[in-house]
Amino acid sequence: MAKSFEDSLADFVDEYIEVVHKGLDSRWNQIVPDTYERHFHDCVAALNARQATLTIEMALAPSTWNGHVAPLFLRCMVDAYITLAWIIEEPVERSRKYVQYGLGQEKLFIEYLEEAVRDDPDAHDSESIAQLVEVRRTWLNSQLAEWATEVNVGSWSGRSTREMAKDIGRESIYKHAYVPFSGCAHNMWQHVGIYNVETCRNPLHKWHRLPLCERHSIHPDFMYRSAKYASLTYRLLDEKLGTTCDVPDPEQFFIEHPFLPMMMHRLANNPTSTDTKLQPSLALRPQFAARRG
Ligand SMILES: [Zn+2]
């Protein structure tokens, strides 16, 4: 008996996850640790694993492949890519800045927690907050002497994301991915004005808007983008650190998979979906047109 669509989708996701893991592990095994400049090595480990984690979590939840939530993942992935690509250009100095800034933020948060316990020692949760302070302080101290941690405000890099994207020669990813996804991540009008309101049909009401909370159909294009950003990050290691990998990268796996045409047919053919009207559809991209034709 032929496999159901749901089973095929589950198999596709399983295979995708395997490709993502293999791409991460095989590259990581080729990177020689630098014990004198640990920060850079640690950043490469953490940010690559972060990309892998985000794309895997998104793949596991196809219900998130829609315009309401997919940009939350995607914006975060674009950000991780720009961050790592920027750090790689001046690894020692920039990775230190990145780590130090994060530790400063952690120190600040611990201070807020302590303040809360001091201000209201009899609060029902003061004991659990005190424990939280303990755990977080232990982590912070394991990273660096706490007295050496400065709390900085502003951007960790001293550059805006747009400037960072320019620095790495990828202003286009800032303009075409970071900017539109940020509207969703920050609940800006250009997102909520489209996704979360509808116009009242009573002409006497002068076209005011009504709240709209509706499910959107899912679209594989969102998942395709996640695969693309994970692949961009993996390729950074190949280009800059000389790694190689004989497993297809997530993007290649995605577009060459025999299940893709079926997935497009089943999931992307909803003419009422706001997403398909607003997003450049995967189906319109040349590599897919060829496959489907
Ligand atoms: Zn009305």
Residues whose N, C-alpha, C, O or C-beta is under 5 A from the ligand:
A	BS01	ZN	C200 N202 H205
